[in-house]
Amino acid sequence: MVGDSSGLGVERSVERTLGHLRALDTASAEAAERPLTLEDLYRQQRMRMVRLAILLVDDPATAEDVVQEAFTGLYRNWSGLRDAKAAIGYLRTAVVNGSRSVLRRRKTAREYQPPHQADARSAESLAMLTAEHQAVVAALAELPPRQREVLVLRYYGDLSEAEISEATGVSKGTVKSTASRALDALQRIMRSH
C-alpha cells in the first residue's frame, strides 16, 4: 500500500507541474487571435516550445537548439502553411522529432565503445599502485612509443631481447640501444617531476 500511495503522490506531483506549465502556455496561445507573422509566432510560442523540449531532452541548452531548428524549418516552409494553428502544429511536431533525434544520438553515444587505447590506465589499476609506481607509470606515458614498448615488454612482459625483437620487428641491437635510451629518458623525467 505504501508503494501505491507514493506512486500516486509522484503522479499527482507530475500532473500538478505539467498542468501549471500547460496553463502558462495556454494563456500565451489564446492571445493569438489575429493573423500571425513568423515574428509574432516566435515571440508567443518560443518559450512554450522550449519548455516542451526541456521536458523531452532534459537539458536547457539542447532544448534551445531543438527549438531554434524547429523555427528554422518553419521559416523555410512558411509559405506552404495554411494558418497559425498549422504553424503551431508544425512547430510542435518539429520539436518532438528534433528531441527524438537528440535522444537517439545520446543513446548511440552511450552505447559507443571506443577502440582499446593502449595508453589508457584504469582508475582501479592506478589506485592499487604505490605513489612511486604511479610516478613510473606517468613517466612511461611521456616516453616515445617505441621506447615505452621496449621497456614494457622487457620489465612488465618479462621478455628477452630476442623476444622483444620478434614482437616489435626491430633488431636485437636496436632493442638493446632503445632500452638503454628509454631508461635514461625515464630517469630524467622522474627527476624533473
C-alpha positions as CSV (number, residue, x, y, z in Angstrom):
1,M,0.0,0.0,0.0
2,V,2.8,2.4,0.8
3,G,4.2,1.9,-2.7
4,D,0.8,2.7,-4.2
5,S,0.4,5.9,-2.2
6,S,3.9,7.2,-3.0
7,G,3.4,6.3,-6.7
8,L,0.1,8.2,-6.6
9,G,1.9,11.2,-4.9
10,V,4.5,11.3,-7.6
11,E,1.8,11.1,-10.3
12,R,-0.1,14.0,-8.7
13,S,3.1,16.0,-8.5
14,V,3.9,15.4,-12.1
15,E,0.3,16.2,-13.1
16,R,0.4,19.4,-11.0
17,T,3.7,20.5,-12.5
18,L,2.7,19.8,-16.1
19,G,-0.7,21.3,-15.5
20,H,0.9,24.6,-14.3
21,L,3.1,24.6,-17.4
22,R,0.1,23.9,-19.7
23,A,-1.8,26.8,-18.1
24,L,1.1,29.2,-18.8
25,D,1.3,28.0,-22.3
26,T,-2.5,28.2,-22.9
27,A,-2.6,31.8,-21.7
28,S,0.0,32.9,-24.2
29,A,-1.6,30.8,-27.0
30,E,-5.0,32.5,-26.5
31,A,-3.6,35.9,-27.4
32,A,-3.1,34.7,-30.9
33,E,-6.5,35.6,-32.5
34,R,-5.3,37.8,-35.3
35,P,-3.2,36.6,-38.3
36,L,0.3,36.0,-37.1
37,T,3.6,36.8,-38.6
38,L,6.6,34.5,-38.1
39,E,8.0,37.1,-35.7
40,D,4.7,37.1,-33.6
41,L,4.7,33.3,-33.6
42,Y,8.3,33.2,-32.4
43,R,7.6,35.7,-29.6
44,Q,4.5,33.9,-28.5
45,Q,5.5,30.2,-28.9
46,R,9.2,30.1,-28.3
47,M,9.2,29.6,-24.6
48,R,6.3,27.1,-24.8
49,M,8.3,25.1,-27.3
50,V,11.5,25.4,-25.2
51,R,9.6,24.1,-22.1
52,L,8.3,21.2,-24.2
53,A,11.8,20.4,-25.5
54,I,13.3,20.7,-21.9
55,L,10.7,18.1,-20.7
56,L,11.7,15.8,-23.6
57,V,15.5,16.2,-23.6
58,D,16.2,17.3,-20.0
59,D,18.8,19.9,-21.0
60,P,18.0,23.6,-21.5
61,A,20.8,24.3,-24.0
62,T,19.9,21.3,-26.1
63,A,16.2,22.3,-25.9
64,E,17.0,25.8,-27.1
65,D,18.9,24.2,-30.1
66,V,16.0,21.9,-30.9
67,V,13.5,24.8,-30.9
68,Q,15.8,27.0,-33.0
69,E,16.0,24.2,-35.6
70,A,12.2,23.9,-35.5
71,F,11.8,27.7,-36.1
72,T,14.4,27.5,-38.9
73,G,12.3,24.7,-40.6
74,L,9.1,26.7,-40.1
75,Y,10.8,29.7,-41.8
76,R,11.7,27.6,-44.8
77,N,8.1,26.2,-45.0
78,W,6.2,29.4,-44.0
79,S,4.7,30.0,-47.4
80,G,3.2,26.5,-47.5
81,L,1.3,26.7,-44.2
82,R,-2.5,27.2,-44.1
83,D,-2.8,29.3,-40.9
84,A,-1.3,29.9,-37.4
85,K,-2.7,26.7,-36.0
86,A,-0.9,24.7,-38.7
87,A,2.3,26.6,-37.9
88,I,2.0,25.8,-34.2
89,G,1.3,22.1,-35.1
90,Y,4.3,22.2,-37.4
91,L,6.5,23.6,-34.6
92,R,5.3,21.1,-32.0
93,T,5.9,18.2,-34.4
94,A,9.4,19.6,-35.3
95,V,10.3,20.0,-31.6
96,V,9.2,16.4,-30.8
97,N,11.0,15.0,-33.8
98,G,14.1,17.1,-33.0
99,S,14.0,15.9,-29.4
100,R,13.7,12.3,-30.5
101,S,16.8,12.8,-32.7
102,V,18.7,14.2,-29.8
103,L,17.7,11.2,-27.6
104,R,18.7,8.7,-30.3
105,R,22.1,10.4,-30.7
106,R,22.6,10.3,-26.9
107,K,21.7,6.6,-26.8
108,T,24.1,5.9,-29.6
109,A,26.9,7.9,-27.9
110,R,26.3,6.0,-24.6
111,E,26.5,2.6,-26.4
112,Y,29.6,3.5,-28.3
113,Q,32.7,1.8,-27.1
114,P,35.9,3.4,-28.3
115,P,38.6,1.1,-29.6
116,H,41.1,-0.1,-27.0
117,Q,43.7,2.6,-26.2
118,A,47.0,1.1,-25.0
119,D,47.9,4.3,-23.2
120,A,44.7,4.4,-21.0
121,R,45.0,3.2,-17.5
122,S,42.0,2.2,-15.4
123,A,41.4,4.1,-12.2
124,E,41.4,0.8,-10.3
125,S,44.8,-0.2,-11.5
126,L,46.3,3.2,-10.7
127,A,44.7,3.1,-7.2
128,M,46.4,-0.2,-6.5
129,L,49.8,1.2,-7.2
130,T,52.0,3.0,-4.7
131,A,53.0,6.6,-5.3
132,E,56.4,5.5,-6.6
133,H,54.8,3.1,-9.1
134,Q,52.3,5.8,-10.2
135,A,55.3,8.1,-10.9
136,V,56.9,5.4,-13.0
137,V,53.6,4.8,-14.9
138,A,53.2,8.5,-15.5
139,A,56.8,8.9,-16.7
140,L,56.4,5.9,-19.0
141,A,53.5,7.7,-20.7
142,E,55.8,10.6,-21.6
143,L,58.3,8.3,-23.5
144,P,58.1,7.9,-27.3
145,P,56.0,4.9,-28.3
146,R,58.9,2.6,-29.3
147,Q,60.9,3.3,-26.0
148,R,57.7,2.7,-24.0
149,E,57.0,-0.6,-25.8
150,V,60.5,-1.9,-25.3
151,L,60.5,-1.1,-21.5
152,V,57.1,-2.5,-21.0
153,L,57.9,-5.7,-22.9
154,R,61.2,-6.1,-21.0
155,Y,60.1,-5.3,-17.5
156,Y,56.4,-6.0,-17.5
157,G,56.2,-8.7,-20.1
158,D,59.5,-10.2,-18.9
159,L,60.6,-10.9,-22.5
160,S,64.2,-11.4,-23.6
161,E,65.8,-9.1,-26.1
162,A,65.3,-11.7,-28.8
163,E,61.6,-12.0,-28.0
164,I,61.2,-8.2,-27.9
165,S,62.9,-8.0,-31.3
166,E,60.5,-10.5,-32.7
167,A,57.5,-8.8,-31.2
168,T,58.4,-5.3,-32.4
169,G,60.0,-6.2,-35.7
170,V,63.4,-4.5,-34.9
171,S,66.8,-6.0,-34.5
172,K,68.2,-7.1,-31.1
173,G,70.8,-4.4,-31.3
174,T,68.0,-1.8,-31.7
175,V,66.1,-3.3,-28.8
176,K,69.2,-3.0,-26.6
177,S,70.0,0.6,-27.5
178,T,66.4,1.6,-27.3
179,A,66.1,0.1,-23.9
180,S,69.2,2.0,-22.7
181,R,67.9,5.3,-24.1
182,A,64.5,4.7,-22.6
183,L,65.9,4.0,-19.2
184,D,68.0,7.2,-19.3
185,A,64.9,9.2,-20.5
186,L,62.8,7.7,-17.8
187,Q,65.3,8.7,-15.2
188,R,65.4,12.3,-16.4
189,I,61.6,12.5,-16.5
190,M,61.3,11.2,-13.0
191,R,63.9,13.6,-11.6
192,S,62.2,16.6,-13.3
193,H,58.9,15.8,-11.5
